[in-house]
């Protein structure tokens, strides 16, 4: 096993342990990237972008307060590779966001398979997830929606892989801060007309805390995904490296344990962090 392979395996193990610990902490007691498939067009009428109230979260305090690189980070990007234009950012998002086959051989695309171009997911004042035109703080955002069809008595697992490329580190850091605080503002969030996420809680693990040696910051959110009369476990992981945030959401299904959902989410978030490193530089 070469050094790169060994380092990536070590990072994967730490990322899985950290995410699992965060999810366990929440069980004992996400502005944001997509939590689920895109809302229907009719749901987007008459809503406004949210505002974040209160003081900065612990996630924000651990990162840079300027537009440059954070003082403590597991990753040093090549400045020449960091996207400065929308086109560069879109190319990066395309390269990082997981396609169905990256989740596993039996996964397939949902319908729709991806988010509307040049939009970003926003939790509005009525706690509804909407797609909105990119703000000046975001260069590109892409979400891909996949699913593992039910078989052998198990239901269908739905997953989302989202990438947002921000204009500055400060902007990316603010997303993590907002994500951490959103469950306080909206414990019930509308995804589609007949789909909700309820009972939400979140926790942050900045770089250097717990087992987080792989991302500048990470937020884990848990809750229940409700469709009609059916409620399943829900997990959402968001992580940041520099100006890039990556997110994975997993909607549970019959026949799957909570550990399965954490494993799916950990694998997805680790794969995208590795892709960010590959595209923008290399580990310190």
C-alpha positions in Angstrom: 0.0 0.0 0.0 1.6 3.4 -1.1 1.7 6.5 1.1 -1.3 8.1 -0.6 -3.5 5.1 -0.3 -2.6 4.7 3.4 -3.2 8.4 4.1 -6.6 8.3 2.4 -7.6 5.1 4.3 -6.6 6.7 7.6 -8.5 9.9 6.7 -11.6 7.8 5.8 -11.4 5.9 9.1 -11.2 9.2 11.1 -14.0 10.8 9.1 -16.2 7.8 9.7 -15.5 7.8 13.4 -16.0 11.5 13.8 -19.3 11.5 11.9 -20.5 8.5 13.8 -19.6 10.1 17.1 -21.4 13.3 16.1 -24.5 11.4 15.1 -24.4 9.3 18.3 -24.1 12.5 20.4 -27.2 13.9 18.7 -29.1 10.7 19.1 -28.3 10.9 22.8 -29.9 14.1 23.4 -27.3 21.7 7.8 -27.3 29.1 2.9 -27.4 25.2 3.1 -26.8 22.4 0.6 -29.7 20.3 -0.5 -31.3 17.9 2.0 -33.4 16.1 -0.5 -34.7 16.2 -4.0 -35.6 19.5 -5.5 -38.9 21.1 -4.4 -41.7 21.2 -7.0 -42.0 24.5 -8.9 -45.3 25.3 -7.3 -43.6 25.3 -3.8 -41.2 28.1 -4.7 -43.7 31.0 -5.2 -43.7 34.0 -2.8 -40.8 33.0 -0.6 -37.8 35.0 0.6 -34.3 34.2 1.5 -33.7 33.5 5.2 -31.7 35.6 7.7 -29.5 34.2 10.4 -30.0 35.6 13.9 -27.8 35.3 17.0 -24.1 35.2 17.5 -21.7 33.2 15.3 -21.7 29.5 16.0 -18.7 27.6 17.4 -18.1 26.4 13.8 -17.6 30.0 12.7 -15.2 30.9 15.4 -12.8 28.2 14.4 -12.3 29.5 10.9 -10.8 32.5 9.2 -12.6 35.8 9.6 -11.3 37.1 6.3 -11.5 36.0 2.7 -8.2 34.1 2.7 -7.2 30.8 4.1 -8.1 29.6 7.6 -5.2 29.7 10.1 -5.8 26.1 11.1 -6.6 23.7 8.3 -5.9 20.1 7.3 -5.5 21.2 3.7 -3.6 23.8 1.7 -5.1 24.5 -1.7 -3.0 25.5 -4.6 -4.0 29.2 -5.0 -3.9 28.8 -8.8 -6.5 26.0 -8.6 -9.0 27.7 -6.4 -12.0 28.8 -8.6 -12.3 32.5 -9.2 -15.0 32.5 -11.9 -18.4 30.9 -12.3 -17.2 28.6 -15.1 -14.2 27.4 -13.0 -16.5 26.8 -10.0 -19.1 24.9 -12.1 -16.3 22.6 -13.5 -15.2 21.9 -9.9 -18.7 21.2 -8.7 -19.2 18.8 -11.7 -16.0 16.9 -10.8 -16.8 16.6 -7.1 -20.6 15.9 -6.8 -21.2 12.2 -6.7 -23.0 10.5 -9.6 -25.2 7.4 -8.9 -22.5 4.9 -9.8 -20.1 6.5 -7.3 -22.4 5.5 -4.5 -22.5 1.9 -5.6 -23.3 -0.4 -8.6 -27.0 -0.7 -7.8 -27.7 3.0 -7.4 -29.6 5.0 -10.1 -30.5 8.6 -10.6 -33.7 10.1 -9.1 -36.0 12.3 -11.1 -34.9 15.0 -11.3 -31.3 13.8 -11.3 -29.7 17.2 -10.5 -30.6 20.6 -9.3 -31.5 23.5 -11.6 -28.3 25.2 -12.9 -27.1 28.4 -11.3 -29.3 28.1 -8.3 -28.7 27.3 -4.6 -30.9 25.7 -2.0 -32.4 28.2 0.5 -34.5 27.6 3.6 -37.0 30.4 3.5 -38.8 32.3 6.2 -41.6 29.7 6.2 -39.1 26.9 6.7 -39.5 25.6 3.1 -36.6 24.5 1.0 -36.4 26.4 -2.3 -34.0 26.9 -5.2 -32.9 30.5 -5.6 -30.6 32.3 -8.0 -27.0 32.2 -6.9 -26.1 35.1 -4.5 -22.9 37.0 -5.0 -21.2 34.9 -2.3 -21.6 31.7 -4.3 -19.9 31.0 -7.6 -21.6 27.6 -8.2 -23.8 25.0 -6.6 -24.7 21.5 -7.8 -26.8 18.8 -6.2 -27.2 15.3 -7.6 -30.0 13.0 -6.4 -29.6 9.2 -6.4 -31.4 6.2 -4.9 -30.8 2.6 -4.1 -34.0 0.7 -5.2 -35.6 -1.5 -2.6 -35.0 -5.2 -2.9 -35.2 -8.3 -0.6 -37.7 -6.7 1.7 -35.9 -3.4 2.0 -37.2 0.0 1.0 -35.6 2.5 -1.3 -32.7 4.6 0.1 -32.5 8.2 -1.3 -29.3 10.1 -1.2 -28.1 13.6 -2.2 -24.6 14.8 -3.0 -24.2 18.6 -3.0 -21.3 20.9 -3.7 -21.2 24.6 -3.2 -18.2 26.7 -4.3 -18.1 30.0 -2.5 -16.4 33.3 -3.4 -14.3 33.4 -0.1 -13.5 31.3 2.9 -15.6 33.6 5.0 -18.6 32.9 2.8 -18.1 29.2 3.0 -17.7 29.4 6.8 -20.9 31.4 7.1 -22.7 28.5 5.4 -21.6 26.1 8.1 -22.7 28.6 10.8 -26.1 29.0 9.2 -26.4 25.2 8.8 -25.7 24.6 12.4 -28.4 27.2 13.5 -31.2 26.3 11.0 -32.7 23.5 13.2 -33.2 26.1 16.0 -35.2 28.2 13.6 -37.0 25.4 11.8 -37.3 22.1 13.6 -39.8 21.1 10.9 -38.7 21.8 7.3 -40.7 21.4 4.1 -38.9 19.6 1.3 -41.8 19.1 -1.1 -45.5 19.5 -0.9 -45.9 16.1 0.9 -42.5 15.7 2.3 -41.0 17.1 5.6 -38.0 16.7 7.8 -38.9 16.9 11.5 -37.4 16.7 14.9 -34.1 18.2 13.8 -30.9 18.6 15.9 -27.4 19.5 14.8 -23.8 19.6 16.1 -20.6 21.0 14.8 -17.0 19.5 14.9 -14.5 22.1 13.8 -11.0 21.0 12.7 -8.9 19.8 15.6 -11.8 18.8 17.8 -12.9 15.3 18.3 -11.6 13.1 15.4 -11.9 15.9 12.8 -8.5 16.0 11.2 -9.9 16.0 7.6 -12.1 19.1 7.2 -11.9 22.7 8.2 -15.4 22.2 9.7 -18.2 19.7 9.8 -21.9 19.8 10.8 -24.0 16.7 11.3 -27.8 17.0 11.4 -30.3 14.3 12.4 -34.1 14.0 12.2 -36.9 12.1 10.6 -37.9 12.2 6.9 -41.7 12.1 6.7 -43.6 11.2 3.5 -47.4 10.8 4.0 -47.8 8.6 7.0 -44.3 7.1 6.8 -41.4 8.4 8.9 -37.8 7.2 8.4 -34.5 8.2 9.9 -32.6 11.1 8.2 -29.0 12.1 8.3 -27.3 15.2 6.8 -23.5 15.7 6.8 -21.9 19.0 5.7 -18.1 19.6 5.6 -15.8 22.4 4.4 -12.4 22.6 2.9 -11.4 26.2 2.1 -14.0 27.8 -0.1 -15.8 24.6 -0.9 -18.6 22.9 1.1 -19.8 19.4 0.4 -22.9 17.8 1.8 -24.6 14.4 1.8 -28.1 13.7 2.9 -29.5 10.2 3.4 -33.2 9.3 3.7 -33.7 6.0 5.5 -36.0 3.2 4.4 -37.4 0.0 5.8 -34.8 -2.7 6.5 -31.9 -0.3 7.2 -30.3 0.5 10.6 -29.1 3.9 11.7 -25.5 2.6 11.4 -26.2 1.9 7.7 -27.3 5.5 7.2 -24.2 6.9 8.9 -22.0 4.6 6.8 -23.6 5.7 3.6 -23.2 9.4 4.6 -19.6 9.0 5.8 -18.6 7.2 2.6 -20.2 9.9 0.5 -18.7 12.9 2.4 -15.3 11.3 2.4 -15.4 10.6 -1.3 -16.2 14.2 -2.1 -13.6 15.6 0.3 -11.0 13.5 -1.4 -12.1 14.8 -4.8 -11.8 18.4 -3.6 -8.2 17.6 -2.5 -7.5 16.1 -5.8 -8.9 19.0 -7.8 -7.4 21.8 -5.7 -4.1 20.6 -4.2 -2.9 18.0 -1.8 -2.8 17.2 1.9 -0.3 19.0 4.1 
